[in-house]
Amino acid sequence: MSPEMIGIIGIIVLLLLFILKVPVSIALIVVGTIGFGMVRGFDTGLVQLGKTPFGTASSYSLSVIPLFILMGMILSYSEFGRDLFKAVDSWIGHIRGGMALTTIGTSALFSSISGSVNATTATMARITIPEMKKYNYSPSLSSACVAAGGTLGILIPPSVILILYGILTMEPIGELLIAGLIPGILQMLLFMIVVFLWVRKDPEAGPATEKSGWGARFRSLSKVWPFFVLFILTIGGIYFGVFTPTEAGAVGSFGALILALATRRLNAKKFIQSLGETTRLSAMIFLILIGADIFSQFLSISRIPAKITMFVNGLDWSPMMIMIAILAVYFILGLFLEGIAIFVLTLPVIYPLITQLGFDGVWFGVMMVMVMNMGLITPPLGISVYIINGVMKDVPIERIFKGVTPMLLAMIAAIILFLIFPDLITYLPALMRG
């Protein structure tokens, strides 16, 4: 068989393994090693299998991943999220739909520390849904706000998935993290506009709660200052060139530990749990990256990326038409596959094409994440919706999926906005370069 045919068979087998729920890392390693062996010889394939794990795991740039994860886990187990919700709610909870707006705003702030969709969604679901239920909020509105707010977890820095994108494509991680800030804020505002229109059409969906006094409002801020301190230290340090992303992760995780201990929110048991969760997530991501490296080497020697680039260049399409088609494919993939799997499966093929068409790699990384975010709240995958359903067991999952539809439209509007005005994404990274 030709290398191209072996590559096509390898991609099909990999997709089948994903559908059969084989762990992403194992599927990548098996398909990549066997495919490499079929093209270059199995002795060479086994040599690659022996060399790649050390070469990948020893990379200095990967050390940023466990550091940011540790920071998020310490804050999550220290229950700063609950105080954050109460603080935001004391300022805007009294207006119609205020607790729904609070949920989205709190998710955005919590995302700026956690960097994870699952962590943000699970934390916000446990904290906010019982509160909104107490005030007779519509289950559709409650679940939609938690699901939409959770998607900000991989957009607002520090985003673990954008860090992975930078590692896989060699784009500057610091610029990628900063690039997600403006899109994350604008996406949050669009979600809030949806809530405003929702409760205007159906006032019973989000009734107002009691108004907090000014004293209570300012007292609530005294409990959430650690979030702002850590954000300024980490993201501000990266933006102004004080820290590299890895150094920012180290400062952030150490700062989170000191703050959690100083406020007496972290005991030995919670600290061990945060370390254990950090280790599990980091090991999973490292193993996936090792598999991605092996699989990308196989795709490279199969010549599929080069063939696809030649095919696309032969089309009588404008670069923007090609980009829209690529984003549409990513949306479809996001309905069935988890984000990391999509990254490692497609980037070896798509990224060279994107750069050749003249698109900015940092801009494309943010756009790719935004499109895949839509898969988090749409069936059949809809991971965020299933997390929420675990908390709202009395609400049919079909109703939750239906409730997030307006938020999905807001996400589509944001993607169109950034297609028309790409500088909204690239502005801050350009300032960093300057």
C-alpha positions as CSV (number, residue, x, y, z in Angstrom):
1,M,0.0,0.0,0.0
2,S,1.0,3.6,-0.6
3,P,1.9,5.8,2.4
4,E,-1.2,7.9,1.7
5,M,-3.5,4.9,1.9
6,I,-1.9,3.7,5.1
7,G,-2.4,7.2,6.5
8,I,-6.1,7.2,5.6
9,I,-6.6,3.8,7.1
10,G,-4.8,4.9,10.2
11,I,-7.2,8.0,10.6
12,I,-10.3,5.8,10.1
13,V,-9.0,3.2,12.7
14,L,-8.3,6.1,15.1
15,L,-11.8,7.5,14.8
16,L,-13.3,4.0,15.4
17,L,-11.2,3.6,18.5
18,F,-12.4,7.0,19.8
19,I,-16.0,6.0,19.1
20,L,-15.4,2.7,21.0
21,K,-14.2,4.8,24.0
22,V,-10.6,3.6,23.9
23,P,-8.5,6.2,25.8
24,V,-7.3,8.9,23.5
25,S,-3.6,8.4,24.5
26,I,-3.7,4.6,23.9
27,A,-5.4,4.9,20.6
28,L,-2.9,7.5,19.4
29,I,0.1,5.5,20.5
30,V,-1.2,2.2,19.0
31,V,-2.2,3.6,15.6
32,G,0.8,5.9,15.4
33,T,3.3,3.1,16.1
34,I,1.7,0.5,13.8
35,G,1.2,3.0,11.1
36,F,4.8,4.3,11.3
37,G,6.0,0.7,11.2
38,M,3.9,-0.1,8.1
39,V,5.5,2.9,6.2
40,R,9.1,2.8,7.4
41,G,9.5,-0.7,8.9
42,F,8.5,-2.0,12.4
43,D,12.0,-1.8,13.7
44,T,12.0,2.0,13.0
45,G,8.5,2.2,14.5
46,L,9.6,0.6,17.7
47,V,12.6,3.0,17.9
48,Q,10.2,5.9,17.6
49,L,8.0,4.4,20.3
50,G,11.1,4.2,22.6
51,K,12.4,7.7,21.9
52,T,9.3,9.8,21.8
53,P,8.0,9.5,25.4
54,F,11.2,10.9,26.9
55,G,11.6,13.5,24.2
56,T,8.0,14.8,24.8
57,A,7.7,14.5,28.6
58,S,11.1,16.2,29.2
59,S,10.1,19.3,27.3
60,Y,10.4,22.4,29.5
61,S,7.3,24.0,28.0
62,L,5.1,21.1,29.3
63,S,5.8,22.1,32.9
64,V,3.3,24.9,32.7
65,I,0.4,22.4,32.6
66,P,0.6,20.8,36.1
67,L,1.4,24.2,37.6
68,F,-1.8,25.9,36.3
69,I,-3.8,22.8,37.1
70,L,-2.5,22.8,40.6
71,M,-3.4,26.4,41.1
72,G,-7.0,25.7,39.9
73,M,-7.3,22.6,42.1
74,I,-6.1,24.3,45.3
75,L,-8.7,27.1,44.8
76,S,-11.4,24.7,43.9
77,Y,-10.9,22.5,47.0
78,S,-10.6,25.7,49.1
79,E,-14.2,26.6,48.1
80,F,-13.3,30.2,47.0
81,G,-15.9,29.7,44.3
82,R,-18.8,29.9,46.8
83,D,-17.6,33.2,48.2
84,L,-17.0,34.5,44.7
85,F,-20.7,33.7,43.8
86,K,-22.0,35.4,46.9
87,A,-19.9,38.5,46.3
88,V,-21.1,38.9,42.7
89,D,-24.7,38.1,43.7
90,S,-24.6,40.8,46.4
91,W,-24.0,43.4,43.6
92,I,-26.3,42.3,40.8
93,G,-28.5,39.6,42.3
94,H,-31.4,42.0,43.1
95,I,-32.2,42.8,39.5
96,R,-34.5,40.6,37.4
97,G,-32.5,37.6,36.3
98,G,-29.7,38.7,38.6
99,M,-28.7,35.3,39.9
100,A,-28.4,34.0,36.3
101,L,-26.2,37.0,35.4
102,T,-24.2,36.3,38.6
103,T,-23.7,32.7,37.5
104,I,-22.2,33.7,34.2
105,G,-20.1,36.4,35.8
106,T,-18.8,34.1,38.5
107,S,-18.0,31.4,35.9
108,A,-15.9,33.9,34.0
109,L,-14.0,34.9,37.1
110,F,-13.5,31.3,38.3
111,S,-12.4,30.4,34.8
112,S,-9.6,33.0,35.1
113,I,-8.1,30.7,37.7
114,S,-9.2,27.2,36.9
115,G,-8.6,27.0,33.1
116,S,-10.9,24.0,32.8
117,V,-14.4,23.5,31.5
118,N,-15.2,20.5,33.7
119,A,-13.9,22.1,36.9
120,T,-15.7,25.4,36.2
121,T,-19.0,23.7,35.3
122,A,-19.0,21.2,38.2
123,T,-18.1,23.9,40.7
124,M,-20.7,26.4,39.5
125,A,-23.4,23.7,39.2
126,R,-22.9,22.7,42.8
127,I,-22.9,26.3,44.1
128,T,-25.4,28.2,41.9
129,I,-28.2,25.7,40.9
130,P,-29.4,25.1,44.5
131,E,-29.4,28.9,45.0
132,M,-31.4,29.6,41.9
133,K,-33.8,26.8,42.7
134,K,-34.4,28.4,46.1
135,Y,-35.6,31.5,44.4
136,N,-37.8,29.6,41.8
137,Y,-35.6,30.3,38.8
138,S,-36.6,28.4,35.6
139,P,-34.6,25.1,35.4
140,S,-34.0,25.9,31.7
141,L,-32.5,29.3,32.5
142,S,-30.4,28.0,35.5
143,S,-28.9,25.1,33.5
144,A,-28.3,27.2,30.4
145,C,-26.3,29.8,32.4
146,V,-24.2,27.2,34.1
147,A,-23.5,25.3,30.9
148,A,-22.7,28.5,29.0
149,G,-20.6,29.9,31.8
150,G,-18.6,26.7,32.0
151,T,-17.5,27.0,28.4
152,L,-15.6,30.2,29.4
153,G,-13.2,27.8,31.3
154,I,-11.2,27.0,28.2
155,L,-11.3,30.5,26.7
156,I,-10.4,33.0,29.5
157,P,-6.8,32.6,30.5
158,P,-5.2,30.5,31.8
159,S,-6.7,28.0,29.4
160,V,-5.2,24.5,29.5
161,I,-6.5,23.7,26.0
162,L,-4.8,26.8,24.6
163,I,-1.6,25.7,26.3
164,L,-1.9,22.3,24.5
165,Y,-2.6,24.1,21.2
166,G,0.6,26.1,21.7
167,I,2.6,23.0,22.5
168,L,1.3,21.1,19.5
169,T,1.8,24.0,17.0
170,M,4.7,25.8,18.6
171,E,2.7,29.0,18.8
172,P,3.8,31.3,21.8
173,I,1.9,30.1,24.8
174,G,1.9,33.5,26.5
175,E,0.3,35.1,23.4
176,L,-2.3,32.4,23.2
177,L,-3.3,32.8,26.8
178,I,-3.6,36.6,26.4
179,A,-5.5,36.2,23.1
180,G,-8.4,34.5,24.9
181,L,-9.1,37.4,27.2
182,I,-11.1,39.7,24.9
183,P,-13.0,36.9,23.3
184,G,-13.8,35.5,26.7
185,I,-15.1,38.8,28.0
186,L,-17.2,39.5,24.9
187,Q,-18.6,36.0,25.0
188,M,-19.6,36.5,28.6
189,L,-21.3,39.8,27.7
190,L,-23.3,38.1,24.9
191,F,-24.4,35.4,27.4
192,M,-25.6,38.2,29.7
193,I,-27.5,39.8,26.9
194,V,-29.3,36.5,26.2
195,V,-30.3,36.4,29.9
196,F,-31.5,40.0,29.8
197,L,-33.7,39.2,26.8
198,W,-34.9,35.9,28.3
199,V,-36.2,37.4,31.5
200,R,-37.7,40.3,29.7
201,K,-39.7,37.9,27.6
202,D,-40.5,35.6,30.6
203,P,-40.2,37.5,33.9
204,E,-41.1,34.4,35.9
205,A,-38.0,32.6,34.6
206,G,-35.6,34.8,36.7
207,P,-37.3,36.7,39.6
208,A,-35.4,39.3,41.4
209,T,-34.0,38.6,44.9
210,E,-33.6,40.8,47.9
211,K,-31.2,43.8,47.6
212,S,-28.0,43.8,49.6
213,G,-26.8,46.9,51.4
214,W,-23.7,48.7,50.5
215,G,-21.9,47.5,53.6
216,A,-22.7,43.8,52.8
217,R,-21.5,44.4,49.2
218,F,-18.1,45.8,50.2
219,R,-17.7,43.1,52.9
220,S,-18.2,40.4,50.3
221,L,-15.3,41.7,48.3
222,S,-13.0,41.1,51.3
223,K,-13.3,37.3,50.7
224,V,-12.6,37.3,46.9
225,W,-9.5,39.4,46.7
226,P,-7.3,36.3,46.2
227,F,-8.8,35.8,42.8
228,F,-7.8,39.3,41.6
229,V,-4.4,39.0,43.2
230,L,-3.7,35.7,41.5
231,F,-5.0,36.9,38.1
232,I,-2.8,40.0,38.2
233,L,0.2,38.0,39.3
234,T,-0.2,35.3,36.6
235,I,-1.9,36.8,33.5
236,G,-0.6,40.3,34.2
237,G,2.9,39.0,34.7
238,I,2.7,37.1,31.4
239,Y,1.3,40.2,29.5
240,F,3.9,42.6,30.8
241,G,6.8,40.1,30.3
242,V,7.6,39.8,34.0
243,F,7.1,36.0,33.9
244,T,7.2,33.3,31.3
245,P,4.0,31.1,31.3
246,T,5.8,28.4,33.3
247,E,7.1,30.9,35.9
248,A,3.5,32.4,36.0
249,G,2.1,29.0,36.7
250,A,4.6,28.4,39.5
251,V,3.9,31.8,41.1
252,G,0.2,31.2,40.7
253,S,0.2,27.8,42.3
254,F,2.4,28.9,45.2
255,G,0.3,32.0,45.7
256,A,-2.9,29.9,45.7
257,L,-1.4,27.6,48.4
258,I,-0.3,30.6,50.6
259,L,-3.6,32.3,50.3
260,A,-5.6,29.1,51.0
261,L,-3.5,28.4,54.1
262,A,-3.6,32.0,55.3
263,T,-7.4,32.1,55.1
264,R,-7.6,28.7,56.7
265,R,-9.5,27.1,53.9
266,L,-7.1,24.3,53.1
267,N,-6.4,21.4,55.4
268,A,-4.2,18.4,54.9
269,K,-6.9,16.3,53.4
270,K,-8.0,18.9,50.8
271,F,-4.3,19.6,49.9
272,I,-3.7,15.9,49.3
273,Q,-6.9,15.7,47.2
274,S,-5.8,18.7,45.1
275,L,-2.3,17.1,44.6
276,G,-3.9,13.8,43.6
277,E,-6.3,15.4,41.1
278,T,-3.5,17.5,39.6
279,T,-1.3,14.4,39.2
280,R,-4.1,12.4,37.5
281,L,-5.0,15.2,35.1
282,S,-1.4,16.0,34.3
283,A,-0.5,12.4,33.7
284,M,-3.5,12.0,31.3
285,I,-2.5,15.1,29.4
286,F,1.2,14.1,29.2
287,L,0.3,10.6,27.9
288,I,-2.0,12.2,25.3
289,L,0.8,14.5,24.1
290,I,3.1,11.6,23.8
291,G,0.6,9.8,21.7
292,A,-0.1,12.9,19.6
293,D,3.7,13.2,18.9
294,I,3.8,9.6,17.7
295,F,0.7,10.0,15.6
296,S,1.8,13.3,14.0
297,Q,5.1,11.6,13.0
298,F,3.1,8.9,11.3
299,L,0.9,11.4,9.5
300,S,3.9,13.4,8.4
301,I,5.6,10.4,6.7
302,S,2.3,9.3,5.2
303,R,2.3,12.6,3.2
304,I,-1.4,13.3,3.9
305,P,-0.9,16.9,5.2
306,A,1.0,17.8,2.1
307,K,-1.6,16.1,-0.2
308,I,-4.4,18.0,1.5
309,T,-2.6,21.3,1.3
310,M,-2.0,20.7,-2.5
311,F,-5.7,19.8,-2.9
312,V,-7.0,22.9,-1.1
313,N,-4.6,25.1,-3.0
314,G,-6.1,23.7,-6.2
315,L,-9.6,24.8,-5.2
316,D,-11.0,28.0,-6.6
317,W,-12.0,29.2,-3.1
318,S,-11.0,32.3,-1.2
319,P,-9.0,31.7,2.1
320,M,-12.0,32.9,4.1
321,M,-14.3,30.4,2.4
322,I,-11.8,27.6,3.3
323,M,-11.6,28.9,6.8
324,I,-15.4,28.8,7.2
325,A,-15.5,25.3,5.8
326,I,-12.7,24.2,8.3
327,L,-14.6,25.7,11.3
328,A,-17.8,24.0,10.1
329,V,-15.9,20.7,10.1
330,Y,-14.6,21.4,13.6
331,F,-18.2,22.1,14.8
332,I,-19.3,18.7,13.5
333,L,-16.3,16.9,15.1
334,G,-17.1,18.6,18.4
335,L,-20.5,17.0,18.4
336,F,-18.9,13.6,18.7
337,L,-15.3,13.9,19.9
338,E,-13.7,15.5,23.0
339,G,-11.6,18.6,22.4
340,I,-8.2,17.2,23.0
341,A,-8.9,14.3,20.7
342,I,-9.9,16.7,17.9
343,F,-6.7,18.7,18.5
344,V,-4.3,15.8,18.2
345,L,-6.2,14.3,15.3
346,T,-6.5,17.4,13.1
347,L,-3.7,19.9,13.9
348,P,-0.9,17.9,12.1
349,V,-3.0,18.3,9.0
350,I,-4.8,21.6,9.4
351,Y,-2.3,23.8,11.0
352,P,0.2,23.8,8.1
353,L,-2.7,24.6,5.8
354,I,-3.9,27.5,7.9
355,T,-0.5,29.2,8.1
356,Q,0.0,28.7,4.3
357,L,-3.3,30.4,3.7
358,G,-2.0,33.4,5.6
359,F,-4.1,33.2,8.8
360,D,-2.6,34.0,12.2
361,G,-1.9,30.9,14.2
362,V,-2.9,32.5,17.5
363,W,-6.2,33.8,16.0
364,F,-7.0,30.3,14.6
365,G,-6.3,28.7,18.0
366,V,-8.8,30.9,19.8
367,M,-11.4,30.4,16.9
368,M,-10.9,26.6,17.0
369,V,-11.5,26.6,20.8
370,M,-14.6,28.7,20.4
371,V,-16.1,26.4,17.8
372,M,-15.3,23.3,19.8
373,N,-16.9,24.9,22.8
374,M,-20.3,24.6,21.0
375,G,-19.9,20.8,21.2
376,L,-19.8,21.0,25.0
377,I,-23.4,22.1,25.1
378,T,-24.9,20.3,22.1
379,P,-26.0,16.6,21.8
380,P,-24.9,13.9,21.6
381,L,-21.6,14.6,23.4
382,G,-22.6,17.7,25.5
383,I,-20.2,17.0,28.4
384,S,-21.2,20.2,30.3
385,V,-24.9,19.3,30.0
386,Y,-24.3,15.8,31.5
387,I,-22.4,17.4,34.4
388,I,-25.3,19.7,35.1
389,N,-27.8,16.8,34.8
390,G,-25.9,15.1,37.6
391,V,-26.9,18.0,39.9
392,M,-30.4,18.6,38.4
393,K,-31.5,15.0,38.5
394,D,-35.2,16.0,38.5
395,V,-34.9,17.9,35.2
396,P,-35.0,15.8,31.9
397,I,-31.8,16.1,30.0
398,E,-33.8,17.0,26.9
399,R,-35.0,20.1,28.6
400,I,-31.5,21.2,29.5
401,F,-30.3,20.8,25.9
402,K,-33.3,22.8,24.8
403,G,-32.6,25.5,27.3
404,V,-29.0,26.1,26.1
405,T,-30.1,26.8,22.5
406,P,-30.2,30.6,23.0
407,M,-26.6,30.4,24.4
408,L,-25.6,28.4,21.4
409,L,-26.9,31.2,19.2
410,A,-24.8,33.7,21.2
411,M,-21.7,31.6,20.6
412,I,-22.4,31.5,16.9
413,A,-22.7,35.3,16.9
414,A,-19.4,35.6,18.7
415,I,-17.7,33.4,16.1
416,I,-19.1,35.5,13.2
417,L,-17.9,38.7,15.0
418,F,-14.3,37.4,15.3
419,L,-14.4,36.2,11.6
420,I,-15.3,39.8,10.6
421,F,-13.0,41.5,13.1
422,P,-10.0,39.2,13.7
423,D,-8.1,42.1,15.4
424,L,-10.3,41.6,18.5
425,I,-8.3,38.4,19.1
426,T,-4.9,39.5,17.9
427,Y,-4.8,43.0,19.4
428,L,-3.4,42.1,22.8
429,P,-0.9,39.5,21.5
430,A,0.3,42.2,19.1
431,L,0.8,44.6,22.0
432,M,2.8,41.9,23.8
433,R,5.1,41.5,20.7
434,G,5.5,45.3,20.5
